[in-house]
């Protein structure tokens, strides 16, 4: 059965006329995350095997390696194997240009519509990697959360305009998506483009249910834009030889805010 990631998707009012196209974009991202989770499960099996080998070796040498289980943090360690409770990925930005799924676009004309997608992943593997235990996805189901897009206007080194906030509640499954509209930003009076850095944050409000609170930010930015390589005829230090500058391919960018340019 195919998972429909867009069934619970809430779309900002300003983008409702693009619902069908945005749904298709989200479905495409959801399938990618499912494939990535299959890779994660395979990697965990390999890490568990390596950790077991290390523990066996330590026991033979009379050393002790105690298990660490810090359940009050988003990341725990069970038997030497790290367990990530949840993570959030910023994807985009996208613009409604062309047919779906929408192509990403980091350079936006002032007044044009654009949005980011927040993808929240909860670990579907059982706690302590022990069959019969609930998973983080199970434990966190029903917990409310808030997503915000904190923005810095690099031109003025000033706050805003911020995205959201967006409220949600974890349901079944282990992947949730939210669409956050990037507010329209006028170009500066002098016509110079505005550069915005956007960081998505999440606050999981689970205290009422007896669970510890969780919080985090999107340390992973899935940048899907592309740039072709180009050639400099010559630059200093190359003995007059042409230099090929590599292009940009879709991939993850770590610990860097989502960066967009607004031009007139």
Residue pairs with C-beta under 8 A, 6 or more apart in sequence:
3 30
3 34
3 173
3 175
4 27
5 26
5 27
5 29
5 30
5 175
5 177
6 22
6 23
6 26
6 27
6 177
8 171
8 176
9 22
9 23
9 26
9 177
9 178
9 179
10 166
10 168
10 178
10 179
11 18
11 19
11 22
11 179
12 115
12 179
12 180
12 181
14 113
14 181
15 22
15 96
15 113
15 115
15 179
15 181
18 96
18 113
20 100
21 96
21 99
21 100
21 101
21 102
22 100
22 102
22 115
22 179
24 100
24 101
25 94
25 100
25 101
25 102
25 117
26 117
26 177
26 179
27 101
28 101
29 91
29 117
29 119
29 177
30 175
30 177
33 119
33 121
33 175
34 175
37 121
37 124
37 174
40 125
41 125
44 81
44 125
44 129
47 81
47 82
48 79
48 81
48 129
51 79
51 80
51 81
52 79
54 65
54 80
55 65
55 79
55 80
58 64
58 65
65 80
67 77
67 78
67 79
67 80
68 76
68 77
68 78
69 76
69 77
69 78
69 128
70 76
70 77
71 212
72 212
74 84
74 85
74 86
74 214
74 216
75 82
75 83
75 84
75 85
76 82
76 83
76 85
77 83
78 127
78 128
78 129
79 128
79 129
81 129
83 123
83 125
83 127
83 128
83 129
83 136
84 123
84 136
85 122
85 123
85 136
85 140
85 214
86 120
86 121
86 122
86 123
86 136
86 140
86 204
86 214
86 216
87 120
87 121
87 216
87 220
88 118
88 119
88 120
88 121
88 147
88 200
88 202
88 216
88 217
88 218
88 220
89 118
89 119
89 121
89 218
89 220
89 221
89 222
89 252
90 116
90 117
90 118
90 119
90 198
90 199
90 200
90 218
90 220
90 221
90 222
90 258
91 116
91 117
91 118
91 119
91 221
91 222
91 224
92 104
92 114
92 115
92 116
92 117
92 224
92 258
93 104
93 105
93 106
93 108
93 114
93 115
93 116
93 182
93 258
93 260
94 102
94 103
94 104
94 105
94 114
94 115
94 116
94 117
95 102
95 103
95 104
95 105
95 108
95 112
95 113
95 114
96 102
96 113
97 103
97 105
103 224
103 225
104 223
104 224
104 225
105 114
105 225
106 223
106 225
106 259
106 260
106 261
107 260
107 261
107 263
108 114
108 182
108 260
108 261
108 262
108 263
109 262
109 263
109 264
110 184
110 185
110 186
110 187
110 262
110 263
110 264
111 184
111 186
112 184
113 181
113 184
114 181
114 182
114 260
115 179
115 180
115 181
115 182
116 149
116 163
116 179
116 180
116 182
116 198
116 200
116 258
117 177
117 178
117 179
117 180
118 147
118 166
118 177
118 178
118 180
118 200
118 202
118 218
119 175
119 176
119 177
119 222
120 145
120 147
120 170
120 175
120 176
120 177
120 178
120 202
121 174
121 175
122 135
122 136
122 137
122 140
122 170
122 174
122 175
122 176
123 135
123 136
123 137
123 174
124 135
124 136
124 137
124 174
125 135
125 136
126 132
126 133
126 134
126 135
127 133
127 134
127 135
127 136
127 139
135 174
137 170
137 173
137 174
139 211
140 170
140 204
140 206
140 211
140 214
141 170
141 171
141 172
142 169
142 170
142 171
142 209
143 169
143 170
143 204
143 205
143 206
143 209
143 211
144 167
144 168
144 169
144 204
144 205
144 206
145 167
145 168
145 169
145 170
145 202
145 203
145 204
145 205
146 164
146 165
146 166
146 167
146 168
146 202
146 203
146 205
147 164
147 165
147 166
147 168
147 178
147 180
147 200
147 201
147 202
148 162
148 163
148 164
148 165
148 166
148 200
148 201
148 203
149 162
149 163
149 164
149 180
149 182
149 198
149 199
149 200
149 201
150 159
150 162
150 198
150 199
150 200
150 201
151 159
151 160
151 161
151 162
151 163
151 196
151 197
151 198
151 199
152 158
152 159
152 196
152 197
152 257
153 159
153 160
153 185
153 194
153 195
153 196
154 194
154 195
154 196
154 197
155 188
155 192
155 194
155 195
161 183
161 185
162 183
163 180
163 181
163 182
163 183
163 198
163 200
164 180
166 178
166 180
168 176
168 178
170 176
180 200
182 196
182 198
182 260
185 194
185 196
185 262
187 193
187 194
187 262
187 263
187 264
188 194
191 264
193 261
193 262
193 263
193 264
194 261
194 262
194 263
195 259
195 260
195 261
195 262
196 259
196 260
196 261
196 262
197 257
197 258
197 259
198 257
198 258
198 259
198 260
199 217
199 218
199 257
199 258
200 217
200 218
200 258
201 215
201 216
201 217
201 218
202 214
202 215
202 216
202 217
202 218
203 213
203 214
203 215
204 213
204 214
204 215
205 213
206 212
206 213
206 214
207 213
219 254
219 255
220 252
220 253
220 254
221 252
221 253
221 254
221 256
221 257
221 258
222 250
222 251
222 252
222 253
223 248
223 250
223 251
223 252
223 253
224 250
225 248
225 250
226 247
226 248
226 249
226 250
227 247
227 248
228 247
229 244
229 245
229 246
229 247
230 244
230 245
230 247
231 242
231 243
231 244
231 245
232 242
232 243
232 245
233 242
234 240
234 241
234 242
234 243
235 243
